[in-house]
Amino acid sequence: MVSSYSSTNVTLVATVMMVLMILSMCGTFDNVAAISIDSIFQRKRTTVTINNELGNTTHLSVECKSTEDHLARKWLNATENYRFSFRPNLSRSTAFKCQFAWELVAYWFVIYDYGRDHHVCSICNWRIFRTGPCEYSYVTKKFDLCHTWT
């Protein structure tokens, strides 16, 4: 009797099963230094924090979205912040565009762009001013990476 399974197929199935077993073990033991899918594809969790620096009693409306996520609108009182976290997509094209609105004005700004930000920050801190958003620089230790509204 001739087997319908070739040795190549058996080897492939065994390899896939071994990889799946290793990956499942990595997810089960939190304290073990192991390779995970996210580390293989360099998908480190990123956190964006947005601070309302409009002054006095001005409320800031923030609504952010990417091609994968649409985050709920948040209302920030003066000096309050809003924080969200995500893992960049596998194609390394993640971008979060946010609308910032107060009083009778509204502006859009790309608060996170993988190509611009992934080497700069995994914790990206922003302050929103009337003149534009300013990002925290880990080099100067100041919020001096400022942009104007367009």
C-alpha positions as a Python dict, from the first residue, in 0.01 Angstrom:
ca = {
    (1, 'M'): (0, 0, 0),
    (2, 'V'): (137, 338, -101),
    (3, 'S'): (98, 626, 144),
    (4, 'S'): (-57, 945, 9),
    (5, 'Y'): (156, 1159, 242),
    (6, 'S'): (493, 1267, 114),
    (7, 'S'): (786, 1311, 349),
    (8, 'T'): (788, 1684, 261),
    (9, 'N'): (429, 1726, 381),
    (10, 'V'): (499, 1537, 704),
    (11, 'T'): (807, 1753, 770),
    (12, 'L'): (610, 2070, 700),
    (13, 'V'): (327, 1970, 934),
    (14, 'A'): (574, 1874, 1209),
    (15, 'T'): (756, 2208, 1171),
    (16, 'V'): (434, 2409, 1186),
    (17, 'M'): (319, 2217, 1494),
    (18, 'M'): (653, 2277, 1668),
    (19, 'V'): (639, 2653, 1594),
    (20, 'L'): (280, 2675, 1721),
    (21, 'M'): (373, 2485, 2037),
    (22, 'I'): (667, 2720, 2107),
    (23, 'L'): (455, 3029, 2045),
    (24, 'S'): (177, 2903, 2271),
    (25, 'M'): (430, 2836, 2547),
    (26, 'C'): (566, 3189, 2514),
    (27, 'G'): (220, 3331, 2575),
    (28, 'T'): (160, 3104, 2875),
    (29, 'F'): (469, 3182, 3084),
    (30, 'D'): (487, 3557, 3142),
    (31, 'N'): (814, 3547, 3340),
    (32, 'V'): (1011, 3350, 3083),
    (33, 'A'): (1226, 3547, 2840),
    (34, 'A'): (1096, 3416, 2509),
    (35, 'I'): (1037, 3521, 2152),
    (36, 'S'): (686, 3640, 2077),
    (37, 'I'): (511, 3721, 1751),
    (38, 'D'): (519, 4093, 1839),
    (39, 'S'): (894, 4092, 1900),
    (40, 'I'): (957, 3902, 1576),
    (41, 'F'): (772, 4171, 1381),
    (42, 'Q'): (893, 4458, 1605),
    (43, 'R'): (542, 4555, 1710),
    (44, 'K'): (621, 4717, 2043),
    (45, 'R'): (318, 4865, 2220),
    (46, 'T'): (300, 5242, 2166),
    (47, 'T'): (124, 5488, 2396),
    (48, 'V'): (18, 5837, 2292),
    (49, 'T'): (-68, 6096, 2558),
    (50, 'I'): (-237, 6424, 2463),
    (51, 'N'): (-251, 6714, 2710),
    (52, 'N'): (-488, 7011, 2688),
    (53, 'E'): (-272, 7324, 2721),
    (54, 'L'): (-525, 7569, 2574),
    (55, 'G'): (-538, 7755, 2903),
    (56, 'N'): (-796, 7877, 3152),
    (57, 'T'): (-1126, 7696, 3117),
    (58, 'T'): (-1107, 7603, 2749),
    (59, 'H'): (-1233, 7250, 2684),
    (60, 'L'): (-1063, 7045, 2413),
    (61, 'S'): (-1243, 6784, 2204),
    (62, 'V'): (-1016, 6507, 2073),
    (63, 'E'): (-1117, 6239, 1824),
    (64, 'C'): (-852, 6009, 1676),
    (65, 'K'): (-865, 5741, 1409),
    (66, 'S'): (-642, 5517, 1202),
    (67, 'T'): (-725, 5280, 920),
    (68, 'E'): (-770, 5005, 1183),
    (69, 'D'): (-928, 5195, 1475),
    (70, 'H'): (-1171, 5478, 1534),
    (71, 'L'): (-1140, 5599, 1892),
    (72, 'A'): (-1428, 5764, 2074),
    (73, 'R'): (-1436, 6141, 2109),
    (74, 'K'): (-1289, 6264, 2440),
    (75, 'W'): (-1350, 6597, 2612),
    (76, 'L'): (-1059, 6737, 2810),
    (77, 'N'): (-1076, 7015, 3064),
    (78, 'A'): (-780, 7251, 3094),
    (79, 'T'): (-459, 7058, 3181),
    (80, 'E'): (-632, 6718, 3154),
    (81, 'N'): (-488, 6444, 2934),
    (82, 'Y'): (-608, 6160, 2716),
    (83, 'R'): (-405, 5844, 2662),
    (84, 'F'): (-441, 5555, 2419),
    (85, 'S'): (-222, 5256, 2335),
    (86, 'F'): (-187, 5033, 2031),
    (87, 'R'): (51, 4805, 1846),
    (88, 'P'): (164, 4928, 1503),
    (89, 'N'): (30, 4718, 1216),
    (90, 'L'): (244, 4455, 1042),
    (91, 'S'): (286, 4671, 733),
    (92, 'R'): (444, 4944, 948),
    (93, 'S'): (207, 5209, 816),
    (94, 'T'): (10, 5292, 1131),
    (95, 'A'): (-98, 5654, 1149),
    (96, 'F'): (-342, 5814, 1392),
    (97, 'K'): (-501, 6134, 1268),
    (98, 'C'): (-680, 6339, 1532),
    (99, 'Q'): (-928, 6622, 1519),
    (100, 'F'): (-875, 6886, 1787),
    (101, 'A'): (-1166, 7123, 1842),
    (102, 'W'): (-1237, 7403, 2087),
    (103, 'E'): (-1462, 7706, 2084),
    (104, 'L'): (-1536, 7760, 1713),
    (105, 'V'): (-1220, 7607, 1560),
    (106, 'A'): (-1121, 7256, 1457),
    (107, 'Y'): (-790, 7125, 1325),
    (108, 'W'): (-662, 6786, 1209),
    (109, 'F'): (-313, 6661, 1287),
    (110, 'V'): (-138, 6324, 1248),
    (111, 'I'): (-48, 6264, 1612),
    (112, 'Y'): (131, 5936, 1536),
    (113, 'D'): (294, 5826, 1211),
    (114, 'Y'): (498, 5506, 1216),
    (115, 'G'): (757, 5637, 971),
    (116, 'R'): (806, 5958, 1170),
    (117, 'D'): (768, 5833, 1526),
    (118, 'H'): (862, 5467, 1576),
    (119, 'H'): (1234, 5545, 1620),
    (120, 'V'): (1161, 5849, 1836),
    (121, 'C'): (912, 5726, 2094),
    (122, 'S'): (714, 5430, 2220),
    (123, 'I'): (560, 5667, 2473),
    (124, 'C'): (470, 5974, 2268),
    (125, 'N'): (369, 6278, 2470),
    (126, 'W'): (197, 6579, 2317),
    (127, 'R'): (73, 6914, 2442),
    (128, 'I'): (-200, 7089, 2246),
    (129, 'F'): (-166, 7469, 2231),
    (130, 'R'): (-371, 7723, 2039),
    (131, 'T'): (-78, 7766, 1799),
    (132, 'G'): (-35, 7392, 1737),
    (133, 'P'): (72, 7060, 1889),
    (134, 'C'): (414, 7015, 2053),
    (135, 'E'): (578, 6677, 2103),
    (136, 'Y'): (810, 6591, 2390),
    (137, 'S'): (1172, 6548, 2284),
    (138, 'Y'): (1364, 6279, 2470),
    (139, 'V'): (1683, 6453, 2355),
    (140, 'T'): (1616, 6802, 2496),
    (141, 'K'): (1372, 6685, 2769),
    (142, 'K'): (1127, 6956, 2658),
    (143, 'F'): (807, 6987, 2456),
    (144, 'D'): (992, 7168, 2177),
    (145, 'L'): (902, 6966, 1868),
    (146, 'C'): (622, 7202, 1770),
    (147, 'H'): (403, 7216, 1461),
    (148, 'T'): (159, 7477, 1338),
    (149, 'W'): (-200, 7401, 1249),
    (150, 'T'): (-264, 7371, 876),
}
